[in-house]
């Protein structure tokens, strides 16, 4: 969408590695709770799963800030950015390729399993699908 900016995952990863996020920037992670617990970028994060986003409840955390929006691959992040933009939020930047491509770019990580096992990877895939299903059920 032309009203929501994007940044390539490797560019975001380089930003985090070199400068980190500035005081007026925040990363909105819209992945499931499980996904975020297992592995997340090591920076200032506001974690709100896509199906739980309520603009009124996160407005104070994002007001006046540039919001980078992240999910596993980019689809949920774009949906979240669309919701926020429709509610009047500007300065939204979706990370293209999501955490999948950020990991390939060497973004600093934190969490329980920063190199997920095959079993964990399968559960992460299931969690992502569940998140989209919940979101679609609430917005249909």
Buried (B, 14 or more C-beta within 10 A) or exposed (E): EEEBBBBBBBBBBBBBBEEEBEEEBBBBBBBBEBBBEBBBBBBBBBBBBBBBBEEEEBEEEBEEBBBBBBBBBBBBBBBBBBBBBEEEBEBBBBBBBBBEBBBEBEBEBEBEEEEBEEEBEEBBEEBBEBBBEBBEEEEE
